Amino acid sequence: MTTINIGINEADRLKIADGLKALLADTYTLYLQTHNFHWNVTGPQFRELHLMFEEQYTELATAVDDIAERIRTLDIAAPGTYKEFAKLSSIKEVDGVPEASEMVDLLTKGHEQVVKTSREVLKLAQAGDDESTAALVSDRMRIHEKTSWMLRATRK
């Protein structure tokens, strides 16, 4: 077994991986919430929201894999259990089935939280001279900012 040597010192690599673990947990929690809402949405906007939520959870599923693989690239084990995600996530699970408008509000807040978590990870990546993580996180921020805008637009 060889030791990792990609030009990022160990202390920075560990901090960045910890930040990515939080981002992974937030992303996975948001994925589950979005998928749940896709299954359970009802009301006059059913078709529009059902399809929008499907687009969103499909995109989030890919993001989860990308983030976990970046953690592994840094030679750190990625969290992969509900228990770990619950501890690491700043997005809380929702009990029951909210009304469609509340689903939209909850998902908007969830995407905005992922943007905030991404900003923290971006700072760590920039401080550690980790351009690959910075690029991944920057792309994630852009997607979540756009998604939260689209969700907010459905509530006007």
C-alpha positions as semicolon CSV with decimal commas, in nm:
position;residue;x (nm);y (nm);z (nm)
1;M;0,000;0,000;0,000
2;T;0,136;0,341;-0,092
3;T;0,092;0,664;0,099
4;I;-0,114;0,941;-0,060
5;N;0,092;1,229;-0,195
6;I;-0,122;1,467;-0,403
7;G;0,029;1,793;-0,280
8;I;-0,217;1,858;0,003
9;N;-0,074;1,824;0,351
10;E;-0,239;1,575;0,585
11;A;-0,392;1,831;0,823
12;D;-0,560;2,016;0,536
13;R;-0,668;1,690;0,374
14;L;-0,839;1,582;0,697
15;K;-1,015;1,919;0,744
16;I;-1,133;1,921;0,384
17;A;-1,258;1,562;0,410
18;D;-1,448;1,648;0,729
19;G;-1,612;1,939;0,549
20;L;-1,698;1,714;0,257
21;K;-1,851;1,462;0,498
22;A;-2,088;1,733;0,623
23;L;-2,168;1,829;0,263
24;L;-2,232;1,464;0,177
25;A;-2,465;1,427;0,476
26;D;-2,658;1,743;0,386
27;T;-2,683;1,634;0,023
28;Y;-2,799;1,284;0,109
29;T;-3,056;1,412;0,357
30;L;-3,187;1,656;0,096
31;Y;-3,195;1,372;-0,159
32;L;-3,411;1,158;0,073
33;Q;-3,640;1,449;0,154
34;T;-3,683;1,536;-0,214
35;H;-3,753;1,175;-0,308
36;N;-4,007;1,147;-0,025
37;F;-4,182;1,462;-0,141
38;H;-4,182;1,337;-0,502
39;W;-4,372;1,027;-0,389
40;N;-4,614;1,207;-0,160
41;V;-4,691;1,545;-0,314
42;T;-5,059;1,619;-0,384
43;G;-5,267;1,918;-0,485
44;P;-5,320;2,150;-0,780
45;Q;-4,946;2,166;-0,863
46;F;-4,905;1,787;-0,840
47;R;-4,771;1,723;-1,189
48;E;-4,537;2,022;-1,193
49;L;-4,394;1,948;-0,849
50;H;-4,382;1,571;-0,898
51;L;-4,170;1,616;-1,211
52;M;-3,957;1,894;-1,061
53;F;-3,881;1,687;-0,752
54;E;-3,785;1,391;-0,973
55;E;-3,537;1,607;-1,165
56;Q;-3,395;1,730;-0,837
57;Y;-3,354;1,395;-0,662
58;T;-3,196;1,248;-0,976
59;E;-2,939;1,528;-0,980
60;L;-2,879;1,487;-0,605
61;A;-2,817;1,113;-0,645
62;T;-2,529;1,189;-0,882
63;A;-2,399;1,459;-0,648
64;V;-2,390;1,218;-0,354
65;D;-2,167;0,986;-0,552
66;D;-1,937;1,268;-0,668
67;I;-1,891;1,401;-0,314
68;A;-1,830;1,056;-0,164
69;E;-1,576;0,976;-0,434
70;R;-1,392;1,303;-0,366
71;I;-1,368;1,205;0,002
72;R;-1,223;0,870;-0,105
73;T;-0,983;1,046;-0,342
74;L;-0,850;1,227;-0,035
75;D;-0,787;0,880;0,113
76;I;-1,056;0,912;0,382
77;A;-1,350;0,676;0,435
78;A;-1,681;0,830;0,328
79;P;-1,974;0,806;0,571
80;G;-2,247;0,580;0,440
81;T;-2,510;0,511;0,705
82;Y;-2,827;0,690;0,810
83;K;-2,683;0,715;1,160
84;E;-2,368;0,891;1,037
85;F;-2,563;1,119;0,806
86;A;-2,803;1,215;1,087
87;K;-2,508;1,314;1,306
88;L;-2,334;1,512;1,034
89;S;-2,626;1,679;0,855
90;S;-2,747;2,029;0,930
91;I;-3,074;1,947;0,749
92;K;-3,326;1,782;0,975
93;E;-3,567;1,511;0,869
94;V;-3,934;1,597;0,828
95;D;-4,202;1,400;1,010
96;G;-4,521;1,316;0,827
97;V;-4,627;1,448;0,489
98;P;-4,645;1,827;0,466
99;E;-4,867;2,017;0,225
100;A;-4,718;2,084;-0,120
101;S;-4,641;2,448;-0,041
102;E;-4,456;2,349;0,275
103;M;-4,262;2,086;0,078
104;V;-4,143;2,361;-0,155
105;D;-4,046;2,581;0,140
106;L;-3,860;2,298;0,313
107;L;-3,671;2,205;-0,002
108;T;-3,584;2,571;-0,064
109;K;-3,437;2,594;0,286
110;G;-3,257;2,264;0,234
111;H;-3,091;2,380;-0,086
112;E;-2,996;2,709;0,077
113;Q;-2,839;2,515;0,365
114;V;-2,635;2,307;0,123
115;V;-2,509;2,633;-0,029
116;K;-2,401;2,751;0,317
117;T;-2,229;2,420;0,393
118;S;-2,059;2,437;0,053
119;R;-1,926;2,785;0,130
120;E;-1,757;2,651;0,443
121;V;-1,602;2,359;0,253
122;L;-1,490;2,595;-0,023
123;K;-1,295;2,802;0,232
124;L;-1,122;2,487;0,358
125;A;-1,040;2,374;0,005
126;Q;-0,901;2,713;-0,091
127;A;-0,691;2,732;0,227
128;G;-0,554;2,383;0,156
129;D;-0,478;2,459;-0,209
130;D;-0,721;2,183;-0,313
131;E;-0,846;2,303;-0,650
132;S;-1,029;1,977;-0,726
133;T;-1,248;2,003;-0,416
134;A;-1,295;2,377;-0,472
135;A;-1,419;2,311;-0,828
136;L;-1,658;2,037;-0,714
137;V;-1,797;2,247;-0,430
138;S;-1,826;2,558;-0,645
139;D;-2,028;2,361;-0,900
140;R;-2,251;2,226;-0,622
141;M;-2,313;2,579;-0,492
142;R;-2,421;2,700;-0,835
143;I;-2,666;2,411;-0,876
144;H;-2,820;2,456;-0,530
145;E;-2,848;2,834;-0,571
146;K;-3,032;2,784;-0,901
147;T;-3,256;2,512;-0,758
148;S;-3,352;2,724;-0,457
149;W;-3,436;3,011;-0,695
150;M;-3,659;2,781;-0,902
151;L;-3,835;2,653;-0,592
152;R;-3,889;3,008;-0,461
153;A;-4,032;3,105;-0,802
154;T;-4,308;2,844;-0,767
155;R;-4,429;3,021;-0,449
156;K;-4,481;3,368;-0,603
